Amino acid sequence: MQNFEGKSDEKVVEFVRNRDQEEYSEIVDRYQAKLIRYVFQLLQDEDKAQDVVQNTFIKAFVNLQSFNTKKKFSSWIYRIAHNESINYIKKYKKEILIKSEGWFENVVDDNRNIEEDLEKKEVRIAIKKSINELPINYRSVLVLYFFEDRSYEEISDILRIPVGTVGTRLGRGKKMLAKLYRNESSI
């Protein structure tokens, strides 16, 4: 096994392409948890997210020779994961259910007041439900920006939309989210 500590993703890709395809596992190790988290935000199903991410890694491996190492690998693989998620949504949109469990629920901290935690948990559940009600083009921008800490440029590259459109969708998505949240929390 090669030691890739401190090596960029692009250098790892070059090594995999030119020397040892077995080292692709380094890419999987670096991106699996991140991609599952992102895809889960879009699909709201852990098992389906894992399936989509597995397909993403297969597709990335098959097309690794076409990756331009002068560009960011993270944007390239996120784009593949995004496209695979959209394809899954289109194919199985009747099966996709909005679930009330997930990444917002595990927020209780023993050092805080339990009543305060319950209120925060309720707020987070309402926000999560509101995010899930957004159209996918706004939801994906919000998730990439707020939960995956991607820049406008990276989001633009991942979604293949202009940077200005990223800003527009982010702004509109936040307004839509605020409106949905107000409606959800007033029930």
N, C-alpha and C positions, 0 to 999 in steps of 0.2 A: 504494500500500500504506500502510495506517495503521500508526503506530508504537504497539504495545501494551506496550512495556516498562514494567514497574511496574504495569500494569493487572491487576486480578483477573480470574479466569476468568469470573466472573459479568458483569463489565463488557464483556468481549469478546463473550459470548453476547448481551447486550443490543444491542451494536453490530451483530452479525451478523443478529439478528432484525429490527432496525429500520432498518438502513441498507444493509449490503452483505454479501450471502451469500457472496461470493467470499472474504471474510476468515475463513471457517470454517477455512481452511488453518492459521490461527494455533492453533486448538484441536487440529488434527491434529498440528502440530509440537510442541505442549506435551505431548501425551499418547501419541503413538504408541509410543515406546520403552518407556514405563512399562507400557502396556497389553500390549504384546507380551511383556514380561518376566513379567507376572502370568499371562497366559493360557498362556504356555509352561509355567509351573509346574504348571498344571492338566492340560494336554494332552500335554506332553513331546514335542512335534513343532513345530519352528520354522515350517514351511510352513503347517500347520493353524492355528497360533497367529496367523500373519499374516492368513490368511483370516478367522478369527473377529474379529480386531481391525478388519479392513476392514468387515465386516458391522456391527460395533459403531458405527463412525463413520457409516455410512449410516443405521442405525437412529436414532442420536443426532441426526443432521441432520434427518431426517424428523420427529422428535418434538421438535425444539428449541423450538417454540412452547409446548409443555406443561411445559418446565422452569421451576421456580419459582426465580427469581434470588435469593430470600432464603435459599435453601439452598446447600449446597456443591456446585458443579458436579463436583468430583472424585469425590465419593461417587456422584453420579448416573451418571456415565459408567462408573465401575468396576462399578456394579450392572448396567448394560447388558452390559458385557463378561463379567461373571460369569454372567449369565443366558444369554448366547449360548454361553458355554463349556459350561454344564450341558446346554443343548439339543443341542450338538454331541456331548457325551459320550453322552447318551441315544440319539441317532440313530445314532452310529457306534461304540458301545462295543466291538464285536468287533474293530474296526480299530485301536483305540488300544493302542499297545505301549509298554511301559516301556523307555526307551532308557538306555544307560549313558553317553551323552555329554551335555554341556550346561553349565550355569552353574557347576557345582562343579569342573570339570576344569581350568580355566585359573588355577591358583593358584601356579604355580612362580615364585619370586622368585630372581634370580641371586645375591642377597646372602646367602642362607641355605644351609645344608648340604643337599645333594641328597637324602641319605637321610631327613632330617627332612621335606623336601618330599614325598617319596614316601609317607611314613607319613601326613602330613596329607591328601594326595590320596586315599589309600585310605580314611581316616576320612570325608572329605567324600563320596566315592562311596557308602560304606555308609549315611551319613545320607540322601543323596539317594534311594537305593533304598528306604530305610525310609519316607521321606516319601511316595514314590509308592505305597506299599502301603497308606497310610491311606485310609479312606473319604473321599470328596470333601468332606463337610461339616466334617471336622476338618482336612483338608489345606488347604482354602481359608482357614480362619481362621488357621492357622499361617503360611501364605504371606503373607496380608495383614498380619499383625502383625509377623513377623520380617523379611520381605524387602521389603515395601512400606511399612513403618514407619507403618501406619495405627493410629489410636487405637481403643479399644473402641467409642466412639461412631460413628466412621466405619465400622468393620466392621459394626456393628449396622445402620447406614443402607444400606450396600452390599448386605448379605445379607438385609436385612429380617427380622432376628431381634432379640429383646430384648438389651440390653447384658449382662444376667445370663447369657444363653445364650452370648454371646461368651466370657465368662469361663469358663463351664463347659466349652465345647468346647475352649478354649485349654488349660485344665488337663488335661482328658482326652486331648486330642491330644498334649500333651507327654509324658504317661505312656505312651500307646500308642507314640509315637515312640521313647522310651527303651527300651521293651521290644523293639520291632522291631529297633532298633539293636544291642542286646545280642545278640539272636539272630543277626543278620547278621554281627556282628564275631566271634562265637564259631565261625563256620563255617570 
